[in-house]
Amino acid sequence: MGKPDEDIVEKAFVVRSYGKGELASMYIDGVQQQTAVKQFNEWIRTAPGLGSSCRNGHGAYRTTVHARKVRLIIGVLGTP
């Protein structure tokens, strides 16, 4: 029988475009998607360097997070 650590298989995180709810749920597990998005938006708003770079020019946060912004987010928050 292998060591406990050998039995754990982690999926590699793929940098691509994600729906905001999908990405938020990866970071905040165990809550409804709407709650995860609300908390995720707060993290982005208050994280140094993320708030202004993750907003679009049309007001509120986008519902799609493009790969470039996903890279920024994981650079600050880490990999989900």
N, C-alpha and C positions, 0 to 999 in steps of 0.2 A: 504494500500500500504506500502511496506517495505522501509526501509532506503536505500539510494543509495548503500552503502557498501554491503548490503545483496544481492543485485542483481548481484554482480560480482562473477563469479565462476572461480577459477583458477585451471588449471590442475597441478597435482603434477609432478615435474620433476623426471623422472626415470633415475637412473644411470645405464647405459648399454653401449655397444659399439655403436658408431655413425659414420656415414660417416662424413668426415671433412666438406663438404659443408652443410650437414644437421645441424651439431652443430653450425657452423659459422652463418648460417641463423637464428638460434634461438637467438643468441646474437645480430646480426646486421640485423634488419628487414628493409624491404623497399628498398633493393638494389639487384642487380643481385647476384646470388650465387658466381660467380667468384670474384666479388668485396668484398663480405662478407668474403670469404676465405682469400683473400689478407690482409684485415685489421685484421682478426682473427689471422693469422700467425704473423703479426707484434705485436699484443698484447701479444701473447705467447712468442715471441722472447725477448721482452723488459720487461716482468713481472718478478720481482725478484723470482727466484726459479723455473720458468716454462721453460725458454728457453732450458736449458740443459736436463731437465727431460722429455721433450716432443718431443725430436728428436729421431730418430732411428739411428742405426749404419750404415745405408746405404745412408747417405747423407741428402736429404731434408726431410721435414716433411711428415709423413705418410698420406695416404688418409683415413685411418680408425683410429679413436681414441678409444682405448680400455677402458673399464670401469675403470680400475685403473687410467689411465691418465685423464679421465673425472672427477674423484674425486679430483685429483690434481688441475685441471682447475677451478672447481667450488669452491674449497677452496681459490683460489686467486681472481678469477673474480666474484664470486657469481653465483647464479643460474640464468640461462637465462630466 
